[in-house]
Amino acid sequence: MTSTPSTAALWWLAAHLGALAAIVLAAGGVGRLCLLGHAFRSTLERFVFTTALGLGVFALVLFGLGLAGWLTASVITGLTI
């Protein structure tokens, strides 16, 4: 007997994959702004380095907010939206 995923599970998966795609795109955009003058050899290299740098910037911003005592649910919601 095989089990098929329910509609709710598929919606959950689609929502989370969409959120992940939005985070990766935003991180890539931030990383690209930081590396504007840098020439990359390939598109894959550009994607990897800009996304990694963007995720690092996001992490440092969240860390700084936490150190300052400003990391609250309302601030995270505001930054997300």
C-alpha positions as CSV (number, residue, x, y, z in Angstrom):
1,M,0.0,0.0,0.0
2,T,1.5,3.3,-1.0
3,S,0.7,6.6,0.7
4,T,0.0,9.8,-1.2
5,P,0.6,13.2,0.3
6,S,-2.4,15.1,1.3
7,T,-3.4,18.4,-0.2
8,A,-2.5,20.2,3.1
9,A,1.0,18.7,3.0
10,L,1.5,19.8,-0.6
11,W,0.4,23.4,0.2
12,W,2.7,23.4,3.2
13,L,5.6,22.3,1.0
14,A,4.8,24.9,-1.7
15,A,4.6,27.7,0.9
16,H,7.9,26.7,2.5
17,L,9.7,26.3,-0.8
18,G,8.4,29.7,-1.9
19,A,9.7,31.3,1.3
20,L,13.1,29.6,0.9
21,A,13.2,30.9,-2.7
22,A,12.4,34.4,-1.5
23,I,15.2,34.3,1.1
24,V,17.7,33.0,-1.4
25,L,16.8,35.7,-3.9
26,A,17.0,38.5,-1.3
27,A,20.3,37.2,-0.1
28,G,21.6,37.1,-3.6
29,G,20.5,40.6,-4.2
30,V,22.2,41.9,-1.0
31,G,25.4,39.9,-1.8
32,R,25.4,41.3,-5.4
33,L,25.2,44.9,-4.0
34,C,28.2,44.1,-1.9
35,L,30.2,42.7,-4.8
36,L,29.3,45.1,-7.6
37,G,32.8,45.7,-8.9
38,H,33.9,42.0,-8.8
39,A,34.1,40.0,-12.0
40,F,33.1,36.4,-11.8
41,R,34.1,33.6,-14.1
42,S,30.7,32.0,-14.3
43,T,27.0,32.5,-13.4
44,L,27.3,29.6,-10.9
45,E,30.2,31.3,-9.2
46,R,28.3,34.6,-9.0
47,F,25.3,32.8,-7.5
48,V,27.3,30.9,-4.9
49,F,29.3,33.9,-3.7
50,T,26.6,36.5,-3.7
51,T,24.1,34.3,-2.0
52,A,26.6,33.2,0.7
53,L,27.6,36.8,1.3
54,G,24.0,37.9,1.5
55,L,23.1,35.2,4.0
56,G,26.1,36.3,6.1
57,V,25.0,39.9,6.0
58,F,21.5,38.8,7.1
59,A,23.0,36.8,10.0
60,L,25.2,39.7,11.1
61,V,22.2,42.1,11.1
62,L,20.2,39.7,13.2
63,F,23.1,39.2,15.5
64,G,23.6,42.9,15.9
65,L,19.9,43.4,16.6
66,G,20.1,40.7,19.3
67,L,23.1,42.3,20.9
68,A,21.4,45.6,21.0
69,G,18.3,44.0,22.6
70,W,16.1,44.9,19.7
71,L,15.4,41.4,18.4
72,T,11.7,41.0,19.1
73,A,8.9,39.3,17.3
74,S,7.6,42.6,15.9
75,V,11.0,43.6,14.5
76,I,11.5,40.2,12.9
77,T,8.0,40.5,11.4
78,G,8.8,44.0,10.1
79,L,12.0,42.8,8.5
80,T,10.3,39.8,6.9
81,I,7.5,41.8,5.4
